[in-house]
Amino acid sequence: MLADEFAKVGGLVGRGVCKTYVLLTNARVTGASEEKIRERLLKEGAREVFILDGQWICDTIAASRELRMFVPRVYGLGDLSQILDERSYAQASALAASATEEISTFVPTAAYRKAASALREHGFVMLLGEPGVGKSAIARMLAISAADNWSTPLMRARTSGELVQHWNPNEPNQIFWVDDAFGVVRHEERLTFDWARDLPLIMSAIKGGAKIVLTSRSYIYSDARPMLKTYAYPLLTEQQITVDVSDISRAERHQILYNHLSAGDQPAKVRALMKPHLEAAADADAFRPESARRLGLQAFTRGLTLDRSGVISFIARPKQYLTDVYFELDNAAQAALALIYSAGAGGLSTYFRVTQAERNVIEAAGSTPAACAASVGSLVGTFLRKEIREGRESYNFIHPTLREGFAAWLAEKPNLISAIITEMDDSTLLDSTDCLPFDAAPLEGTLMRIPPTLFGAVSERFLAIFNEWPDGSCWTGDICRYMARRGGDDLLQAYLKVDEMLENKLLNFDSFASFEPEPIILSRLLAMGRLSEESRRAACNQMARLAVRFVDPAWLEDGPWQKLLKVDERLKFMDYVRKNLVPQLTRAVEEDWPSDAIWKANEDSNDTRLEDPAGYALELYRQAFHEAGDTATEQAFAEAILLKGELAMAANRTTETDESGDDNIAERAEPTCERSVFADIDELP
């Protein structure tokens, strides 16, 4: 194996550029082999020879926790149960036991190294990116390495409430990992409300030594960010701890694809046919680590044409290929996946007893309970995983994109949709569906479009929730947001048939009213001729209160208030603002307005109003009074804008920190190699 090496050493010695030769190998080197290798190298002119074999590598890893943290794949060389401290929670053992495949395929990307540095320096990291880019894999490796590096007990939480519940102030060295913190496939505002409420405690935990890893899809975090009051917690917004894991280099893509193919179950002859096209597939714009995993598994590549077009398309159009795969599964497997899909993000208990609703789903898929139960096990490892949370073992999709692909398949199975909607819990119904016209563009994060024939059933479900929470709750707020943004006029008409008092439920909206769903629904009811004059005036009175209390500019914008407010009422609003807001405007700005307001985002995550809602509102008021010719009031708002800017500059000077000690590991140049990573992909066993 070293014959070419010996000749090269001789040439290097002849040029005076090789005095010491180090051979590093994970192979076992016997004493006799070491003697022969050393003799040949000395003969070629090397003065010093070091031969470091697999045992030396393992000993070095065992002695260096920091090395393990930055090169997590080496965990596969030893027993994870020996690495994780005995004080770690029982859940950490389950995490380690299920990490074998991810460790064998994991590539420590620049995003991972940056995240590891942030966790070490700040105790907190948020991993953002598109679906399937490897956020959860990075989080898992960070959690395992942190448990090793700092001997920290590990807890995988689902919500901020679970994190706070398990935080122990007397045990500062804890690490918490929360996947999809603000929603799995779309923004779940009730989760974000909880995070906003719990942030003071969570920040205290971090200051006390706890370490926290969060993951979220980028578009979901964009919606959640305004509600988290990031201006009050700079740690959430500092660039060094918010990592966009979608920035994967070309070399990292190639290594990721290689690792998944080598760890998969594709036969050597299939890998040989793929081999000429793998570099192009890894270079595809739509490349995702999750797609690379599927390419390495036979279950996902049945019927795949193994030419350049087929291999690249598999990476570039993963949802279409997933849909085709689901069609090829037998009825029992389809029924099992339908049950798990309808169970929602919490998964289906491994000890489930078939209810009548579940039986309806199974029969609609053309299977039986016995066949369905037998099929679940065969899907684990490819489509499904077993997970344990809070002592409950359940089946769930390995990756959210598998759930999304299944929803695309369901769209072509109308006989199943009705049964699944009945089986869905309220959370899954609100988070994963819409009731828009079939020709409407899909909203990001929506998994299933409900047909009009089921709008009545959906309305009955919504009414039951309203009746359960007559004083309002996050659930009733979710219903309003659903009807405003995920339901068309046909859904409103269907709901009015079961609840004629809908308008009364829409009058207690909050600031920032531009992003509240209730005014949108009220304006649509007005256009449909279904809004009473009494309710319209009540809504306008609420808007007037918000216009002064929170300097809410919604009534000045294009939107529902252009329909809800009459011309003479708009003039009365301006007079109300002059008398009640202007006299206290300076004090409001000095008191860090709007720190007590909840800022909410709509489906447009790029809305520039959310960058500085207070500044935006003040400027809109100034412009309105300028157009009305009221110079004095315009000047009052102009002075408020200047004061706000001065206060912001002073705050920035106070919070500036020295970044000279930033870790530069992520900036190290990547090694280059002319040899293709895929050169031996068809030679592996």
C-alpha positions in Angstrom: 0.0 0.0 0.0 2.9 2.4 0.7 5.1 1.5 -2.3 4.3 4.8 -4.2 4.9 6.7 -0.9 8.4 5.3 -0.4 9.5 6.5 -3.9 8.0 9.9 -3.3 9.8 10.3 0.0 13.1 9.6 -1.7 12.5 12.4 -4.2 11.4 14.9 -1.5 14.5 14.1 0.6 16.7 14.6 -2.5 15.2 18.2 -2.9 15.8 18.9 0.8 12.2 19.3 1.8 11.6 16.2 3.9 13.4 15.5 7.1 10.6 14.0 9.2 7.9 11.6 8.0 4.6 11.0 9.9 2.4 8.1 8.9 -1.1 8.4 10.3 -3.5 5.5 9.7 -6.6 4.0 11.3 -5.4 0.6 10.3 -3.8 -1.8 12.9 0.0 -1.7 12.6 1.8 -4.7 14.1 5.3 -4.5 15.5 6.7 -6.4 12.5 5.0 -4.1 10.0 6.1 -1.0 11.8 9.7 -2.2 11.7 9.6 -2.8 8.0 7.9 0.6 7.3 10.4 2.5 9.4 13.4 0.7 7.8 12.2 1.6 4.3 11.5 5.3 5.2 14.9 5.7 6.8 16.5 4.1 3.8 14.9 6.7 1.6 16.6 9.4 3.7 14.0 10.5 6.3 15.8 11.3 9.6 12.8 10.9 11.9 9.8 8.6 11.4 6.6 8.5 13.4 4.1 5.8 12.8 0.7 6.5 14.5 -1.9 3.8 14.1 -5.6 3.4 14.9 -4.9 2.8 18.6 -3.0 6.1 18.9 -5.9 7.9 17.2 -8.4 6.4 19.7 -6.2 7.3 22.6 -5.8 10.8 21.4 -9.6 11.2 20.9 -10.2 9.9 24.4 -7.8 12.5 25.9 -9.3 15.5 24.0 -12.9 16.5 24.5 -12.5 19.6 22.3 -11.3 17.5 19.4 -14.4 15.4 19.7 -16.6 18.4 19.7 -15.2 19.8 16.5 -14.9 16.5 14.7 -18.0 14.7 16.0 -17.8 11.9 13.5 -15.0 10.3 15.7 -17.7 9.4 18.2 -18.3 6.4 15.9 -14.9 5.0 16.9 -15.9 4.3 20.4 -18.8 3.4 22.7 -21.0 6.4 23.1 -22.2 5.1 26.4 -18.7 5.6 27.8 -18.5 9.2 26.5 -21.8 10.4 28.0 -21.5 11.2 31.6 -23.3 9.0 34.1 -25.2 12.0 35.3 -26.8 12.5 32.0 -30.5 11.9 31.7 -31.8 8.6 30.6 -33.0 10.4 27.4 -29.4 11.1 26.5 -28.7 7.3 26.4 -31.6 6.9 23.9 -30.2 9.8 21.9 -26.8 8.3 21.7 -28.2 4.8 20.8 -30.2 6.3 17.9 -27.2 8.4 16.6 -25.2 5.6 15.0 -26.3 6.3 11.5 -26.1 10.1 11.8 -22.6 9.8 13.2 -21.4 7.6 10.4 -22.7 10.1 7.8 -22.1 13.4 9.5 -19.8 16.0 7.9 -18.6 18.8 10.2 -19.4 21.7 8.0 -18.4 25.3 8.5 -21.9 25.9 9.9 -21.3 23.2 12.5 -18.0 24.6 13.5 -19.5 28.1 13.8 -22.4 26.7 15.9 -20.0 24.8 18.2 -18.0 28.0 18.8 -21.2 29.9 19.5 -22.4 27.3 22.0 -19.0 27.2 23.7 -18.7 31.0 24.0 -22.4 32.1 24.5 -24.1 29.0 25.8 -26.8 29.4 23.1 -27.1 28.7 19.4 -30.0 28.9 16.9 -29.8 26.8 13.8 -31.7 28.2 10.9 -32.2 26.9 7.3 -34.5 25.5 4.7 -36.1 22.0 5.1 -33.7 19.1 4.7 -30.4 21.0 5.1 -29.3 19.2 8.2 -30.3 21.4 11.1 -31.4 18.5 13.3 -28.2 16.5 12.5 -26.0 19.4 13.6 -28.1 19.9 16.7 -27.8 16.2 17.6 -24.0 16.3 17.2 -23.8 19.5 19.2 -25.8 18.0 22.0 -23.7 14.8 22.1 -20.4 16.7 22.0 -21.6 19.2 24.7 -22.6 16.3 26.9 -19.1 15.0 26.5 -17.1 18.2 26.5 -18.8 19.7 29.6 -20.1 16.6 31.3 -23.6 18.1 31.0 -26.9 16.3 31.6 -28.8 16.4 28.3 -32.5 17.1 27.8 -34.4 17.1 24.5 -37.4 19.4 25.0 -40.3 20.1 22.6 -41.4 23.4 24.0 -40.1 26.3 26.1 -42.4 25.0 28.9 -40.6 21.7 28.9 -37.2 23.5 29.0 -38.2 25.6 31.9 -39.7 22.6 33.7 -36.5 20.6 33.5 -34.1 23.5 34.1 -32.4 23.0 37.5 -30.7 26.1 38.9 -28.7 23.9 41.2 -27.4 21.9 38.2 -26.0 24.7 36.0 -24.3 22.4 33.5 -27.4 21.3 31.5 -27.8 21.2 27.8 -31.3 21.5 26.2 -32.0 20.7 22.5 -35.3 21.9 21.0 -36.1 20.9 17.4 -38.5 23.1 15.4 -38.9 25.4 18.3 -41.6 27.6 16.7 -43.4 25.0 14.6 -42.6 22.0 12.4 -43.8 23.1 9.0 -45.3 26.5 9.7 -45.3 29.1 12.4 -47.3 28.0 15.4 -47.9 31.2 17.2 -49.0 29.6 20.5 -45.5 28.1 20.7 -43.9 31.5 20.1 -46.1 33.2 22.7 -44.8 30.6 25.2 -41.2 31.4 24.2 -41.8 35.1 24.6 -43.3 34.5 28.0 -40.5 32.2 29.1 -37.5 34.1 27.7 -36.6 35.8 31.0 -36.2 32.5 32.7 -34.4 30.9 29.7 -31.9 33.8 29.6 -31.3 33.3 33.3 -30.6 29.7 32.7 -28.0 30.5 30.1 -26.4 33.1 32.4 -26.3 30.4 35.0 -24.4 27.9 32.8 -27.1 26.0 30.9 -26.5 25.5 27.2 -29.4 25.7 24.7 -29.6 24.6 21.0 -32.7 25.6 19.0 -33.5 24.7 15.4 -36.1 26.3 13.1 -36.9 26.7 9.5 -35.8 30.1 8.3 -39.3 31.2 7.1 -40.8 30.1 10.4 -38.3 32.1 12.5 -38.9 35.1 10.3 -42.6 35.0 11.4 -41.7 34.3 15.0 -39.0 36.8 15.5 -41.2 40.0 15.9 -43.1 38.2 18.7 -40.0 37.4 20.6 -39.1 41.0 21.3 -35.5 40.5 20.1 -34.8 44.1 20.8 -35.0 43.2 24.5 -32.7 40.2 24.2 -29.7 41.0 22.0 -28.4 37.4 22.3 -31.2 36.3 20.0 -30.1 38.7 17.2 -26.3 38.6 17.3 -25.0 37.2 14.1 -22.4 35.0 15.6 -25.0 32.7 17.3 -27.5 32.5 14.5 -26.2 30.0 12.0 -27.8 29.6 8.5 -26.9 25.9 7.8 -28.1 26.1 4.2 -24.7 27.6 3.2 -23.0 24.2 2.5 -19.8 24.4 0.4 -19.2 22.2 -2.7 -16.6 20.0 -0.9 -19.0 19.5 2.0 -21.9 18.6 -0.4 -19.7 15.9 -2.1 -18.6 14.4 1.3 -22.2 14.4 2.6 -23.4 12.5 -0.5 -20.5 10.1 -0.4 -21.1 9.3 3.3 -24.8 8.6 2.8 -24.2 6.4 -0.2 -21.5 4.5 1.6 -23.8 4.0 4.7 -26.9 3.1 2.6 -28.0 -0.2 1.2 -27.6 0.4 -2.5 -25.7 -2.5 -4.3 -22.3 -1.9 -5.7 -23.6 -2.2 -9.3 -26.2 0.6 -8.7 -23.5 2.8 -7.2 -21.3 2.1 -10.2 -24.0 3.4 -12.5 -24.6 6.5 -10.3 -20.9 7.3 -10.0 -20.4 9.4 -13.2 -23.3 11.7 -12.2 -22.7 12.1 -8.5 -20.6 15.3 -8.6 -23.3 17.0 -10.8 -26.0 15.8 -8.4 -24.2 17.2 -5.4 -23.7 20.5 -7.3 -27.4 20.9 -7.9 -28.9 24.1 -6.5 -31.6 22.1 -4.7 -29.1 19.8 -2.9 -30.1 18.8 0.6 -28.5 16.3 3.0 -31.9 14.6 3.4 -32.1 14.0 -0.3 -28.6 12.5 -0.2 -29.8 10.1 2.5 -32.7 8.9 0.4 -30.5 8.4 -2.7 -28.5 5.9 -0.6 -31.5 3.8 0.2 -33.3 1.4 -2.2 -36.7 2.1 -0.7 -36.6 5.6 -2.2 -35.0 4.8 -5.6 -37.3 2.2 -7.0 -37.8 2.9 -10.7 -35.1 5.6 -10.7 -33.4 5.9 -14.1 -29.7 5.7 -13.3 -28.5 8.2 -15.9 -27.4 11.8 -15.5 -30.8 13.2 -15.8 -32.4 10.7 -13.4 -29.8 11.1 -10.6 -29.8 14.9 -10.8 -33.6 15.1 -10.9 -33.8 12.9 -7.8 -31.9 15.6 -5.9 -33.4 18.6 -7.7 -37.1 17.5 -7.5 -37.4 15.5 -4.2 -41.1 16.0 -3.6 -42.1 14.6 -6.9 -40.0 11.5 -6.4 -41.4 11.1 -2.9 -44.9 11.1 -4.2 -44.0 8.4 -6.7 -42.4 6.3 -3.9 -45.6 6.6 -1.8 -47.7 5.4 -4.7 -45.5 2.3 -5.0 -46.0 1.2 -1.4 -48.6 -1.4 -0.6 -51.9 -0.5 1.0 -50.7 -1.6 4.5 -47.7 0.7 4.4 -49.8 3.6 3.0 -52.4 3.0 5.8 -49.6 3.1 8.5 -48.2 6.3 7.1 -51.6 7.8 7.0 -52.2 7.0 10.7 -48.9 8.6 11.6 -49.5 11.6 9.5 -52.9 12.2 11.1 -51.4 11.9 14.5 -49.5 15.1 14.0 -46.1 16.2 15.2 -46.4 14.2 18.4 -46.3 10.9 16.5 -48.3 7.7 16.9 -47.9 5.8 20.1 -46.1 2.5 19.6 -48.8 1.0 21.9 -51.8 2.4 20.0 -55.1 0.7 20.2 -57.2 1.1 17.0 -60.0 3.5 17.6 -63.0 3.8 15.2 -61.5 6.9 13.7 -58.2 5.2 13.1 -60.0 2.1 11.7 -61.8 4.5 9.2 -58.4 5.8 8.0 -57.0 2.2 7.6 -60.0 1.0 5.7 -60.0 4.1 3.5 -56.4 3.2 2.6 -57.6 -0.3 1.6 -55.9 -2.2 4.5 -56.7 -3.9 7.8 -55.6 -3.0 11.4 -53.5 -6.2 11.6 -51.7 -5.6 8.3 -51.2 -2.0 9.2 -49.6 -2.8 12.5 -47.3 -5.4 10.9 -46.2 -2.9 8.3 -45.1 -0.2 10.7 -41.9 -2.0 11.7 -40.8 -2.4 8.1 -41.0 1.4 7.6 -38.7 2.2 10.6 -35.3 3.3 9.4 -36.4 4.5 6.0 -39.6 6.5 6.4 -40.1 6.3 10.2 -38.2 6.5 13.4 -39.0 5.5 17.0 -38.6 8.4 19.5 -39.0 8.7 23.2 -40.2 12.0 24.7 -41.4 12.5 28.2 -41.5 8.7 28.7 -43.8 8.2 25.7 -42.5 6.0 22.8 -43.9 6.8 19.4 -43.5 6.5 15.7 -42.9 9.6 13.6 -41.5 10.5 10.2 -37.8 10.6 10.1 -37.8 14.0 8.6 -40.5 16.7 8.2 -40.0 16.7 4.4 -41.2 13.1 4.4 -44.4 14.3 6.0 -44.7 17.0 3.4 -44.2 14.5 0.6 -46.9 12.3 2.0 -49.3 15.3 2.1 -48.6 15.8 -1.6 -49.4 12.2 -2.2 -52.6 12.5 -0.2 -53.8 15.3 -2.4 -54.4 12.7 -5.1 -56.3 10.4 -2.6 -59.6 12.2 -1.9 -61.0 9.1 -0.3 -58.4 9.2 2.4 -58.6 12.9 3.1 -62.0 12.8 4.7 -61.0 10.1 7.1 -57.7 11.7 8.0 -59.4 15.1 8.7 -61.7 13.4 11.2 -58.7 11.7 12.9 -56.5 14.8 13.0 -56.2 16.6 16.3 -57.0 20.3 16.4 -53.3 21.3 16.4 -52.5 19.4 13.2 -55.7 20.6 11.5 -54.8 24.2 12.2 -51.1 23.9 11.5 -51.0 21.6 8.4 -54.0 22.4 6.2 -55.8 25.2 4.4 -59.3 25.8 3.0 -58.4 28.0 0.0 -59.7 27.5 -3.5 -57.9 24.7 -5.3 -56.4 27.1 -7.9 -54.9 29.3 -5.2 -51.1 29.3 -4.8 -50.0 27.0 -1.9 -48.8 28.8 1.3 -45.4 27.9 2.7 -45.8 25.3 5.3 -49.2 24.0 4.2 -49.3 20.3 3.8 -52.9 19.6 2.8 -55.7 21.5 1.0 -59.1 20.6 2.3 -61.9 20.2 -0.4 -65.0 22.4 -0.1 -67.2 19.3 0.7 -65.5 19.2 4.1 -65.7 22.9 5.0 -68.9 22.2 7.0 -67.0 19.6 9.1 -64.1 21.9 9.6 -66.5 24.7 10.7 -68.0 22.4 13.3 -64.5 21.7 14.7 -63.8 25.4 14.9 -67.1 26.1 16.7 -66.3 23.4 19.2 -63.0 25.1 20.0 -64.7 28.5 20.4 -67.3 27.0 22.7 -64.5 25.4 24.8 -62.7 28.7 25.2 -65.5 31.4 25.4 -63.1 34.0 26.8 -60.6 33.4 24.0 -57.2 31.6 24.0 -54.3 30.9 21.7 -56.5 28.2 20.0 -59.3 30.7 19.1 -56.6 33.1 17.9 -55.2 30.3 15.7 -58.7 29.8 14.2 -59.0 33.5 13.4 -55.6 33.5 11.7 -56.6 30.4 9.8 -59.9 31.9 8.5 -58.1 35.1 7.6 -55.1 33.7 5.7 -55.8 30.0 5.1 -59.5 30.1 4.3 -61.4 31.7 1.5 -64.9 33.2 1.4 -66.4 29.8 1.0 -65.1 28.7 4.4 -66.5 31.9 5.9 -69.9 31.2 4.4 -69.7 27.6 5.8 -68.8 28.8 9.2 -71.5 31.4 9.4 -74.0 28.6 8.9 -73.0 27.1 12.2 -72.2 30.3 14.1 -74.0 33.5 13.1 -72.3 35.3 16.0 -68.8 35.2 14.5 -68.5 39.0 14.3 -68.7 39.3 18.1 -65.6 37.1 18.4 -63.6 39.4 16.2 -63.9 42.7 18.1 -61.1 42.4 20.7 -58.1 42.4 18.5 -54.7 43.6 19.6 -51.9 45.8 18.3 -50.1 45.7 15.8 -53.5 45.5 14.1 -52.0 45.3 10.6 -50.9 41.8 11.4 -54.0 40.8 13.4 -56.4 38.5 11.6 -59.7 39.9 13.0 -59.8 43.1 10.9 -59.2 41.1 7.7 -62.2 38.8 8.5 -64.3 41.8 9.5 -63.6 43.6 6.2 -64.5 40.4 4.3 -67.7 40.1 6.2 -68.5 43.7 5.3 -67.9 43.0 1.6 -70.2 39.9 1.9 -72.9 42.0 3.5 -72.7 40.0 6.7 -71.3 42.6 9.1 -73.7 44.7 11.3 -73.2 48.4 11.6 -72.9 48.0 15.4 -70.0 45.6 15.1 -68.3 47.8 12.5 -68.4 50.8 14.9 -67.2 48.6 17.8 -64.2 47.5 15.7 -63.4 51.2 14.8 -63.6 52.2 18.5 -61.1 49.4 19.3 -58.8 50.7 16.6 -59.0 54.2 18.0 -57.9 53.0 21.4 -54.9 51.1 19.8 -54.0 54.2 17.7 -53.3 56.1 20.9 -52.3 53.4 23.4 -49.7 51.7 21.1 -49.3 54.4 18.3 -50.7 51.7 16.1 -50.7 52.9 12.4 -52.9 50.2 10.9 -55.8 52.7 10.3 -53.4 54.8 8.1 -52.3 51.9 5.8 -53.8 50.2 2.8 -55.7 47.2 4.0 -58.9 46.3 5.8 -59.3 49.6 7.5 -59.7 51.4 4.1 -63.0 49.5 4.0 -64.0 49.5 7.7 -63.4 53.2 8.3 -65.6 55.9 6.7 -64.1 59.2 5.5 -65.6 61.3 8.4 -64.4 58.7 10.9 -60.8 59.0 9.7 -60.9 62.7 10.4 -62.3 62.0 13.9 -59.4 59.6 14.4 -56.9 62.3 13.6 -58.5 64.7 16.0 -58.5 61.9 18.7 -54.8 61.4 18.2 -54.1 65.2 18.5 -55.8 65.4 21.8 -54.8 62.1 23.4 -51.5 60.9 21.9 -49.4 64.0 21.1 -49.3 65.4 24.6 -47.7 62.1 25.9 -45.6 61.3 22.8 -42.2 62.2 24.3 -42.8 60.2 27.4 -44.0 57.2 25.4 -40.7 57.2 23.4 -38.5 57.7 26.5 -40.2 54.8 28.2 -38.9 52.5 25.5 -42.3 52.2 23.8 -43.5 49.7 22.6 -41.8 47.2 25.0 -45.2 46.2 26.4 -46.7 45.5 23.0 -46.8 42.1 21.2 -45.6 42.5 17.6 -47.1 40.0 15.3 -46.0 38.9 11.8 -48.3 37.8 9.0 -47.5 35.3 6.2 -45.1 37.8 4.6 -41.9 37.2 6.5 -40.0 39.9 4.6 -42.2 42.7 5.7 -39.9 45.7 6.3 -42.3 47.2 8.8 -41.1 44.5 11.3 -37.5 45.7 11.3 -38.5 48.8 13.3 -42.2 48.8 14.0 -42.0 51.9 16.3 -40.1 54.0 13.9 -42.3 52.9 11.0 -45.4 53.9 13.0 -44.1 57.3 14.0 -43.1 58.1 10.4 -46.5 57.1 9.1 -48.2 59.4 11.6 -45.9 62.2 10.6 -46.7 61.8 6.9 -50.5 61.6 7.6 -50.5 65.0 9.5 -48.2 66.5 6.8 -50.7 65.6 4.1 -53.5 67.0 6.3 -51.6 70.3 6.5 -51.3 70.1 10.3 -47.7 71.4 10.7 -47.7 71.5 14.5 -48.7 67.9 14.9 -46.3 66.8 12.1 -43.5 68.5 14.0 -44.3 66.7 17.2 -44.0 63.4 15.5 -40.8 64.5 13.7 -39.2 65.4 17.1 -40.3 62.0 18.5 -38.5 60.2 15.6 -35.3 62.2 16.3 -35.6 61.4 20.0 -36.1 57.7 19.3 -33.0 57.7 17.1 -30.9 59.3 19.8 -32.0 56.8 22.4 -31.2 53.9 20.0 -27.7 55.2 19.4 -27.1 55.6 23.1 -28.3 52.0 23.7 -26.0 50.7 20.9 -23.0 52.4 22.5 -23.8 50.8 25.8 -24.2 47.3 24.5 -21.2 47.2 22.1 -18.9 44.2 22.9 -15.3 43.4 22.0 -15.3 40.7 19.3 -11.5 40.4 19.0 -11.5 37.0 20.6 -13.9 35.4 18.1 -13.0 31.8 17.2 -11.7 31.6 13.7 -12.1 27.8 13.2 -14.9 28.3 10.7 -12.6 30.5 8.6 -9.9 27.9 8.0 -9.4 27.2 4.3 -10.8 23.9 3.1 -8.3 21.3 2.0 -8.2 20.7 -1.7 -7.8 17.4 -3.4 -7.8 16.6 -7.2 -9.0 13.1 -6.6 -12.8 12.8 -6.7 -14.5 11.9 -3.4 -16.6 9.4 -5.3 -13.6 7.6 -6.9 -14.2 4.4 -4.8 -17.9 4.6 -4.2 -18.5 1.5 -6.3 -15.8 -0.5 -4.6 -17.2 -0.3 -1.1 -18.6 -3.5 0.4 
